[in-house]
Amino acid sequence: MHSIPPNTQNSSDVLVLVAHGTRSARGVEMVAALAEAVSARVGTTRVAFVDVLGPSPSEVLRDIPGRAILVPAFLASGYHVHTDVRREVEVSGHRGVTVTPALGPDPALASVLMRRLRDAGWRSGDAIVLAAAGSSDSRALRDVERAALMLAEQADTRVDIGYIATGTPKVADVVAAARVRGARRVFIASYLLAHGLFHERLGAAGADGVTEPLGVDPGVVDLVVNRYSAARRGVVVI
C-alpha cells in the first residue's frame, strides 16, 4: 500500500470506510450511521463494501480526485483485508491511497464489548462467549483470539470463543459447554460490527443474553477517527 508523506497531507484527505456488506437493511443503515458519525469528526467519509453489495472500494476510489485514507471496518484481518482490499486499491488505479490496519482487535473494542455485556444484563461471575463470524484464514482466527484475551482482561474472567459461520467450535456448543462446567448464566458477546443474518443466529444459541453488535458506539467512532488520524500523520503503513 502507498503511504502519504506527512507534508503532503491536508484537510481534503477523504476517509473511505470499507465494510463487508450485508443483505440486512438494518446492517447497511448501521454502517451508514457509523460513517455519518465519523464524518462529523473528520469531514467527508465515503462507504464501500467488499462483498454482497456495492459500491466497491475501487469504484469509490475512482470517484475521489485527491488523496484517500481507507479504513477497513473489519474486526479481524483475514482474506478480505489482506487480499480483497489490496486488490481493490490496485484495480482503482488511484495512486494516493493509504490503507490503515483493520479496526480489530483493539482494547477500545473490548471496552465497547464490556458496555454491551453490562447492557445485556451480564454480571461478574457470569460466563462469556465471544461470538465471531469465523474465517478460514488463520490470521483472522489469531486476531479473534487476541480479541478474546483483551475482553477477558477487562472482564477479569475467562472468555471462550465460538464461531457463527466458518470454523469450530460453534457458538451454541460453547454455550452448552459453559453450562456443563457449571455456569449458571452465559452471555454471548457479539463480535460483529452490524446487524445481519449472523447476529440473528445468536438468539438461538441458548445463552441467557446476547449483546447488540458493536455498531455506532462512541468507542467505535473514536477508533475509526484514530485510524484515520494516524494515517494522516504518516505513521501507518501495511
Buried (B, 14 or more C-beta within 10 A) or exposed (E): BEBBEEEEBEEEBBBBBBBBBBEBEEBBEBBBBBBEBBBEBBEBBBBBBBEBEEBBBBBBBBBBEEBBBBBBBBBBBBBBBBEBBBEBBEBBEBEBBBBBBBBBBBBBBBBBBBBBBEEBEBEEEBBBBBBBBBBEBEEBBBBBBBBBEBBBEBBEBEBBBBBBEBBEBBBBBBBBBBBEEEBEBBBBBBBBBBBBEBBEBBEEBBBBBBBBBBBBBEBBBBBBBBBBBBBBEBEBEB
